[in-house]
Amino acid sequence: MNKRTQYTAEYKTSVVLRVLREEETVAEIAASEGLNPVMISRWKADFLERASMVFDRKPTEAEKELASEKERTADLERKVGQLTIENDWLKKKSAEVAARRAQIAGRKS
């Protein structure tokens, strides 16, 4: 069984741009590239249908993921800061308690 040929997005774009320039007909381009004219027409329709996406500034999946990761990192940094403050406070109080106990133990002896 023969597998279908898969064309890259760059190749499809170059073919569609040749069609849009109207320097050659779809039939001429199809003949020179060894493609079916119907396939070229489908590529052109897809291209024109999605052309508005070029100017649409909705965040991409990668941008969403990056923002999510930055938010997670900031949250973790806040937690580390809070835990550091609590740890320092506990060390200070622990040292004070140990000093008091030593002072009390010194009085009893």
Sequence and secondary structure as in RCSB ss.txt:
>XXXX:A:sequence
MNKRTQYTAEYKTSVVLRVLREEETVAEIAASEGLNPVMISRWKADFLERASMVFDRKPTEAEKELASEKERTAD
LERKVGQLTIENDWLKKKSAEVAARRAQIAGRKS
>XXXX:A:secstr
        HHHHHHHHHHHHHTSS HHHHHHHHT  HHHHHHHHHHHHHHGGGGG     HHHHHHHHHHHHHHH
HHHHHHHHHHHHHHHHHHHHHHHHHHHHHHHHH 
